[in-house]
Amino acid sequence: MKIGTYNLEFLFDAGTRLFSGKEYDFPTEFVEKRFAYFAKQFEVLDADILFLQELGDESALIKILEQMEGKYSYFIAKPDEHGVGNAVIFKEGLDYSCESIPTNASLPVFDVDDQDTLGSRIPSRRDYVKLEAEYNDEKLTIVGIHIKSGFLMYESGGDYPKVVSQTDKVDGIIRSEMFRFSQAKKVRQIVDEAFTGDEKAQVIVLGDFNSLQSNKVFEIIRGHIKKDPDALVPILDTLEEDNRYSIIGKHYNGLIDHVLVSKSLEKSVNATQIHNKDLTNHEGNSDYPYIIESDHAPVTFSLI
């Protein structure tokens, strides 16, 4: 069973779309080139199950799948308010069930008598994809995620502030990190549910974490108590360090697309690969956002 994850960097159909906070018009000729590119990419990856992030339009995915020789079914989780969401494609004939999972969990309080009003005020964002299948005659749970990036969050309901003080920046950082922690906690809850009553549960979490391994978001999802049976294992650690990156930035190459597996699956993982050979830095490209390829490298591995 070959499994993968791939952030498509806002894959839209033709028309005016919101891309990283700004509206752009994407002409038919441009999007058709992207569709042809990703159809070829999907064929080369040849994954049985491929999780996707930043899918902007269902029609875009349909047009890609129509160009492929292999036949795939798909599932799209509930998108955000702009229509961007997470999805998964899987080869036809395979028996999988999929579910759309809201992405936020309530945040902890400092006193048991405090009312948790903060957690309920954080809106969900781009539902996660939960896929259940069978592997070695046992249930396999795979969760495809996309954690919010570290962009600052200013007060909702108002315009972007023209003048930003140091304190405003602090508030934006706190809101952003609380949002990310809430999303990470939700992933951990899904994992904990899979392990309830089964210490040898088969679980995989993969996708765009928007976090390095040193980040607390990664640690929350992986499991803070690493010796416990429900702690997950980062399989990309097996790759050579020089090749362990899924994005290229101005100052460093980073690994923010991760695959975590349960300890019960660790010895079954094979052929792990980050397909970053042709990855480029989009920040330095004057054609941005009219770039065919994604700014993320796909990641694949097999269970044998």
QUIPE-V622187 format. One record per run of one state. SS is the DSSP state (helix for helix, strand for strand, loop for the rest). FROM is the first residue (numbers start at 1). LEN is the number of residues. If there is no record, write none. Layout:
# QUIPE-V622187
ss:from:len
SS:FROM:LEN
SS:FROM:LEN
This chain:
# QUIPE-V622187
ss:from:len
loop:1:1
strand:2:10
loop:12:3
strand:15:5
loop:20:2
strand:22:5
loop:27:1
helix:28:18
loop:46:3
strand:49:7
loop:56:2
helix:58:9
loop:67:5
strand:72:5
loop:77:8
strand:85:7
loop:92:5
strand:97:5
loop:102:16
helix:118:4
loop:122:6
strand:128:8
loop:136:2
strand:138:9
loop:147:19
helix:166:30
loop:196:6
strand:202:7
loop:209:7
helix:216:7
loop:223:9
strand:232:3
helix:235:4
loop:239:2
helix:241:3
loop:244:3
strand:247:2
loop:249:4
strand:253:2
loop:255:2
strand:257:6
loop:263:3
helix:266:3
strand:269:6
loop:275:7
helix:282:3
loop:285:14
strand:299:5
loop:304:1
